[in-house]
Amino acid sequence: MLVTVDQDKCVSSGMCVLNAAEVFDQRDDDGVVELLVAEPGPENAEETRKAAAACPALAIHIEE
Protein backbone atom coordinates (compact mmCIF):
# COMPACT_ATOMS: atom_id res chain seq x y z
CA MET A 1 0.00 0.00 0.00
CA LEU A 2 1.31 3.41 -1.01
CA VAL A 3 -0.45 6.52 0.30
CA THR A 4 -0.21 10.02 -1.12
CA VAL A 5 -2.05 13.19 -0.14
CA ASP A 6 -2.95 16.30 -2.08
CA GLN A 7 -2.54 19.11 0.43
CA ASP A 8 -4.01 21.60 -2.05
CA LYS A 9 -7.33 19.71 -1.99
CA CYS A 10 -7.44 19.23 1.79
CA VAL A 11 -10.25 21.07 3.58
CA SER A 12 -8.90 20.35 7.08
CA SER A 13 -11.85 18.22 8.20
CA GLY A 14 -9.64 15.96 10.32
CA MET A 15 -11.38 12.76 9.24
CA CYS A 16 -8.03 11.26 8.28
CA VAL A 17 -6.61 11.70 11.77
CA LEU A 18 -9.79 10.44 13.42
CA ASN A 19 -9.60 7.25 11.36
CA ALA A 20 -5.84 6.66 11.15
CA ALA A 21 -3.81 8.77 13.58
CA GLU A 22 -0.78 6.53 13.05
CA VAL A 23 -0.69 7.45 9.36
CA PHE A 24 -2.00 11.04 9.21
CA ASP A 25 -1.64 14.26 11.19
CA GLN A 26 -2.70 17.86 10.66
CA ARG A 27 -0.56 20.97 10.52
CA ASP A 28 -0.99 23.14 13.61
CA ASP A 29 -1.38 26.42 11.75
CA ASP A 30 -4.12 25.51 9.26
CA GLY A 31 -5.15 21.89 9.86
CA VAL A 32 -4.04 20.64 6.45
CA VAL A 33 -3.26 16.93 6.28
CA GLU A 34 0.29 15.70 6.81
CA LEU A 35 1.28 12.19 5.80
CA LEU A 36 3.26 10.46 8.54
CA VAL A 37 3.65 7.04 6.91
CA ALA A 38 3.63 6.69 3.11
CA GLU A 39 3.69 2.89 3.20
CA PRO A 40 1.57 1.77 6.15
CA GLY A 41 1.83 -1.86 7.19
CA PRO A 42 -1.00 -4.38 7.27
CA GLU A 43 -1.85 -3.39 10.85
CA ASN A 44 -2.87 0.09 9.61
CA ALA A 45 -4.31 -0.81 6.21
CA GLU A 46 -7.99 -0.93 7.18
CA GLU A 47 -7.85 2.36 9.09
CA THR A 48 -5.99 4.01 6.22
CA ARG A 49 -8.66 2.92 3.74
CA LYS A 50 -11.36 4.25 6.06
CA ALA A 51 -9.55 7.59 6.27
CA ALA A 52 -9.38 7.86 2.49
CA ALA A 53 -13.06 6.99 2.16
CA ALA A 54 -14.03 9.55 4.84
CA CYS A 55 -12.07 12.42 3.30
CA PRO A 56 -14.66 14.93 2.01
CA ALA A 57 -12.13 16.50 -0.38
CA LEU A 58 -10.83 13.18 -1.77
CA ALA A 59 -7.32 14.38 -0.95
CA ILE A 60 -6.02 10.92 0.04
CA HIS A 61 -4.94 8.48 -2.65
CA ILE A 62 -4.09 4.82 -2.09
CA GLU A 63 -2.28 2.49 -4.45
CA GLU A 64 -2.51 -1.17 -3.50
N, C-alpha and C positions, 0 to 999 in steps of 0.2 A: 504494500500500500504506500503510495506517494501522495502527500497532501500539499496543495498550494493554496494560497489565499490572494485575493485581489483587494488590497487595502483601499483602492479607489472606489470600489463598490460598497464597501462596508458602511453600514448605517449605525454601528455601535449599539446593537440591541443586546449583546451579551449572551445570546443563546448558545454560542459556541462554548463559552466558558462554563455555563451552567451544565452543559452536556458532557464536556470533555476538558476539564480543567488541567489535566496532565498534558494536553496537546496544544491548547490555546490559552492566550491571555489577552488582556486589553491594555492599550497604552493609557497611562495615568492622565495625560493632558486632554485627550479627546475621545477615549474609549474605543478607538479603532483596533481591530483584531491584530494580534501578534501570534505568529506560528512558533511554538516552542519545540515541536518535534515534527520534522518533515516526513519521517518514515516510522510511524507508530507501530509497535509490535502487536501481536495478536490479542494481548490483554487489553488493548485500548481500541481495537478495531470497531467494535460495535458502538461504543460511545462516540467515536470520531464520525462514523456514518450518521448517527443521530444528530450530531452537531451540524453537519453539512445539510441534512434534510430540514433542520429547524431554522437555518439562516434565511431571514426574510429577503436579503439582498442577493442571495445565491453567490456569495463571495468566496465560498469554500469549494475547492475542486479536489476530487479524489480519483486517482488512477489505481486500479487494482493490479 
